[in-house]
């Protein structure tokens, strides 16, 4: 399948996702990202504040400024405390922009599996028989988590390589940023589309081969989620909602690919007859 066709399938998946979200009862699933955001905000902000306080005290004591009483000492301590606190918050948001997407995927993996199956049933126009088995359900959750961990490790490896090449060759920084955006989008798209591969009983190795074949569909599917994550301050909160849309879009794209592959297989079979 050529580049243009893959892009078309990816974008059509998002158009179909928006249509289904507002017309087929998927909106209720947005409640779960809302609850997750509240939980992340409550735990995350509490931990950041504690970390900021600890870091401030440790740094001020390290430079032996805690007991200083010279003119302007209080102002200096206040300024340093403010800078350290700001750095802690900035580092948190940067790290969460990078890792937060996979945290969301891992935590909401059981929900995404349900959403993906429902999407396929709606697209097919009837309930497809995927018998529920608790052992298989747990296995699928571990598979989804495993895929997410694999993807973040590969993505981290590529990122380190890009930075290393950039430092050695002094490559223009924006080229590396664009390249990493495509890589990040691919791995996110991989994760969202793989819920269909779970139902099709593809192994992880088979899924990797499949995604490489349809890499541009995966890039389109993960691009919106990747973009939203980089919005300052509100990106993390919005990304959990976009994740639901991405799962629906990824499933719609996989459904379209399956139809095209089945049609191609029928043509080959008929030609051989």
C-alpha positions as CSV (number, residue, x, y, z in Angstrom):
1,X,0.0,0.0,0.0
2,X,1.5,3.3,-1.1
3,X,2.2,6.4,1.1
4,X,-0.8,8.4,-0.1
5,X,-3.2,5.5,0.5
6,X,-1.9,5.0,4.1
7,X,-2.3,8.7,4.9
8,X,-5.8,8.6,3.6
9,X,-6.7,5.6,5.8
10,X,-5.2,7.3,8.8
11,X,-7.1,10.6,8.3
12,X,-10.4,8.8,7.5
13,X,-10.0,7.0,10.8
14,X,-10.1,10.2,12.7
15,X,-13.1,11.5,10.8
16,X,-14.9,8.3,11.5
17,X,-13.8,8.5,15.2
18,X,-15.4,12.0,15.6
19,X,-18.6,10.7,13.9
20,X,-18.8,7.7,16.2
21,X,-17.9,9.7,19.4
22,X,-21.0,11.9,19.0
23,X,-23.4,9.5,17.5
24,X,-22.9,6.0,18.9
25,X,-22.7,6.3,22.7
26,X,-18.9,6.6,23.0
27,X,-19.1,9.9,24.8
28,X,-19.6,8.1,28.2
29,X,-16.0,6.8,27.9
30,X,-14.7,10.3,28.3
31,X,-15.6,10.1,32.0
32,X,-12.6,7.8,32.6
33,X,-10.0,10.3,31.3
34,X,-11.7,12.9,33.5
35,X,-11.3,10.8,36.6
36,X,-7.7,9.9,35.6
37,X,-6.8,13.6,35.2
38,X,-8.2,14.4,38.7
39,X,-6.2,11.5,40.2
40,X,-3.0,12.6,38.3
41,X,-3.4,16.2,39.3
42,X,-4.1,15.4,43.0
43,X,-1.2,12.9,43.4
44,X,1.2,14.7,41.0
45,X,0.8,18.2,42.4
46,X,1.1,16.9,45.9
47,X,4.3,15.1,45.1
48,X,5.8,18.0,43.2
49,X,5.2,20.4,46.0
50,X,6.9,18.0,48.5
51,X,9.8,17.5,46.1
52,X,10.2,21.3,45.5
53,X,10.3,21.9,49.3
54,X,12.9,19.1,49.8
55,X,15.0,20.4,46.9
56,X,14.9,24.0,48.1
57,X,16.1,23.0,51.6
58,X,18.7,20.7,50.3
59,X,20.2,23.2,48.0
60,X,20.2,26.1,50.5
61,X,21.8,23.9,53.1
62,X,24.3,22.7,50.5
63,X,25.5,26.2,49.8
64,X,25.4,26.9,53.5
65,X,22.9,29.7,53.1
66,X,20.4,28.5,55.7
67,X,21.8,30.3,58.6
68,X,23.2,33.3,56.7
69,X,22.2,36.7,58.1
70,X,24.1,39.1,55.9
71,X,22.2,42.0,54.1
72,X,20.0,40.6,51.4
73,X,20.3,37.0,52.6
74,X,16.5,36.5,52.9
75,X,16.0,37.9,49.4
76,X,18.6,35.6,48.0
77,X,17.1,32.6,49.7
78,X,13.6,33.5,48.4
79,X,14.9,34.0,44.8
80,X,16.8,30.7,44.8
81,X,13.8,28.9,46.3
82,X,11.6,30.4,43.5
83,X,14.0,29.3,40.8
84,X,14.3,25.8,42.1
85,X,10.6,25.4,42.4
86,X,10.1,26.7,38.9
87,X,12.8,24.2,37.6
88,X,11.1,21.3,39.4
89,X,7.7,22.2,37.8
90,X,9.3,22.6,34.3
91,X,11.1,19.3,34.6
92,X,8.0,17.6,35.7
93,X,5.9,18.9,32.8
94,X,8.7,18.1,30.3
95,X,9.1,14.5,31.6
96,X,5.4,14.0,31.7
97,X,5.0,15.3,28.1
98,X,7.5,12.5,27.2
99,X,6.4,9.7,29.4
100,X,2.8,10.8,30.3
101,X,1.4,9.4,27.1
102,X,2.6,5.9,27.9
103,X,1.4,6.3,31.5
104,X,-2.1,7.0,30.2
105,X,-1.9,4.1,27.7
106,X,-0.9,1.7,30.5
107,X,-3.4,2.8,33.1
108,X,-6.3,3.0,30.6
109,X,-5.3,-0.1,28.7
110,X,-8.3,-2.2,29.9
111,X,-10.7,0.6,28.9
112,X,-9.1,1.1,25.5
113,X,-9.5,-2.6,24.8
114,X,-13.2,-2.4,25.4
115,X,-13.5,0.8,23.3
116,X,-11.6,-0.8,20.4
117,X,-13.9,-3.9,20.4
118,X,-17.0,-1.8,20.6
119,X,-15.8,0.4,17.7
120,X,-15.2,-2.7,15.5
121,X,-18.7,-4.0,16.3
122,X,-20.3,-0.7,15.4
123,X,-18.3,-0.5,12.1
124,X,-19.2,-4.1,11.3
125,X,-22.9,-3.4,11.9
126,X,-23.2,-6.4,14.2
127,X,-21.6,-7.9,17.2
128,X,-18.4,-9.9,16.2
129,X,-18.0,-13.0,18.3
130,X,-15.0,-12.4,20.6
131,X,-15.8,-14.5,23.6
132,X,-14.9,-12.9,26.9
133,X,-12.4,-14.9,29.0
134,X,-11.0,-13.4,32.1
135,X,-7.6,-15.2,31.5
136,X,-7.5,-13.8,28.0
137,X,-8.6,-10.3,29.2
138,X,-5.7,-10.2,31.8
139,X,-3.3,-11.5,29.1
140,X,-4.4,-8.7,26.8
141,X,-3.8,-6.1,29.5
142,X,-0.3,-7.4,30.0
143,X,0.2,-7.5,26.3
144,X,-0.9,-3.8,26.0
145,X,1.4,-2.8,28.8
146,X,4.3,-4.8,27.3
147,X,3.7,-3.1,23.9
148,X,3.7,0.3,25.6
149,X,6.9,-0.4,27.6
150,X,8.6,-1.8,24.4
151,X,7.7,1.3,22.5
152,X,8.9,3.8,25.1
153,X,12.2,1.9,25.3
154,X,12.7,1.9,21.5
155,X,11.6,5.6,21.4
156,X,14.1,6.5,24.1
157,X,16.8,4.7,22.3
158,X,16.1,6.5,19.0
159,X,15.9,9.9,20.9
160,X,19.3,9.3,22.5
161,X,20.7,8.4,19.1
162,X,19.3,11.5,17.5
163,X,20.7,13.8,20.2
164,X,24.1,12.1,19.9
165,X,24.2,12.5,16.1
166,X,23.0,16.1,16.5
167,X,25.8,16.9,19.0
168,X,28.5,15.2,16.8
169,X,27.4,16.6,13.5
170,X,25.9,19.9,14.7
171,X,22.7,19.1,12.8
172,X,20.1,21.8,12.8
173,X,17.9,21.2,15.9
174,X,14.5,21.5,14.3
175,X,15.4,18.6,11.9
176,X,15.8,16.4,14.9
177,X,12.6,17.7,16.5
178,X,10.6,16.9,13.4
179,X,12.2,13.5,13.1
180,X,11.4,12.7,16.7
181,X,7.8,13.9,16.3
182,X,7.3,11.3,13.5
183,X,8.9,8.6,15.6
184,X,6.8,9.5,18.7
185,X,3.6,9.5,16.6
186,X,4.5,6.1,15.1
187,X,4.9,4.5,18.5
188,X,1.7,6.1,19.9
189,X,-0.2,5.0,16.8
190,X,1.3,1.5,17.2
191,X,-0.1,1.3,20.7
192,X,-3.6,2.5,19.8
193,X,-3.9,0.3,16.7
194,X,-2.6,-2.8,18.5
195,X,-5.8,-3.4,20.4
196,X,-7.2,-4.8,17.1
197,X,-4.1,-7.0,16.7
198,X,-4.9,-8.4,20.1
199,X,-8.3,-9.6,18.9
200,X,-6.9,-10.9,15.7
201,X,-4.6,-13.1,17.8
202,X,-1.4,-11.6,16.3
203,X,1.7,-12.2,18.3
204,X,3.8,-9.1,19.3
205,X,6.3,-10.1,16.6
206,X,3.5,-10.3,14.0
207,X,2.2,-6.9,15.2
208,X,5.6,-5.3,14.8
209,X,5.8,-6.6,11.2
210,X,2.3,-5.4,10.5
211,X,2.9,-1.9,11.9
212,X,6.1,-1.6,9.9
213,X,4.1,-2.4,6.8
214,X,1.5,0.3,7.6
215,X,3.8,2.7,9.4
216,X,2.2,5.8,7.9
217,X,-1.2,4.9,9.1
218,X,0.3,4.5,12.6
219,X,2.1,7.9,12.3
220,X,-1.2,9.7,11.4
221,X,-3.0,7.9,14.2
222,X,-0.5,8.9,16.8
223,X,0.2,12.4,15.6
224,X,-2.8,14.2,17.2
225,X,-2.0,12.6,20.6
226,X,1.7,13.5,20.3
227,X,0.8,17.1,19.3
228,X,-1.6,17.6,22.2
229,X,1.0,16.3,24.7
230,X,3.3,19.2,23.9
231,X,0.7,21.9,24.6
232,X,2.1,23.7,27.7
233,X,0.3,23.1,31.0
234,X,-3.0,21.7,29.6
235,X,-1.5,19.2,27.2
236,X,-1.3,16.3,29.7
237,X,-5.0,16.8,30.8
238,X,-6.2,17.0,27.2
239,X,-4.2,14.0,26.0
240,X,-6.2,11.6,28.0
241,X,-9.4,12.6,26.2
242,X,-7.6,12.5,22.8
243,X,-6.4,9.0,23.6
244,X,-10.0,7.8,23.5
245,X,-10.5,9.4,20.1
246,X,-7.2,7.9,18.9
247,X,-8.2,4.4,20.0
248,X,-11.5,4.7,18.0
249,X,-9.6,6.2,15.0
250,X,-6.9,3.4,15.2
251,X,-9.6,0.7,15.3
252,X,-11.4,2.3,12.3
253,X,-8.2,2.4,10.4
254,X,-7.4,-1.3,11.2
255,X,-11.0,-2.2,10.2
256,X,-10.4,-0.5,6.8
257,X,-7.1,-2.2,6.3
258,X,-8.6,-5.6,7.2
259,X,-11.3,-5.1,4.6
260,X,-8.8,-4.1,1.9
261,X,-6.6,-7.1,2.7
262,X,-9.6,-9.5,2.7
263,X,-10.6,-8.1,-0.7
264,X,-7.1,-8.5,-2.0
265,X,-6.9,-12.1,-0.7
266,X,-10.3,-12.9,-2.4
267,X,-9.0,-11.5,-5.7
268,X,-5.9,-13.6,-5.6
269,X,-7.9,-16.7,-4.6
270,X,-10.4,-16.2,-7.5
271,X,-7.6,-15.6,-9.9
272,X,-5.9,-18.9,-8.9
273,X,-9.2,-20.7,-9.5
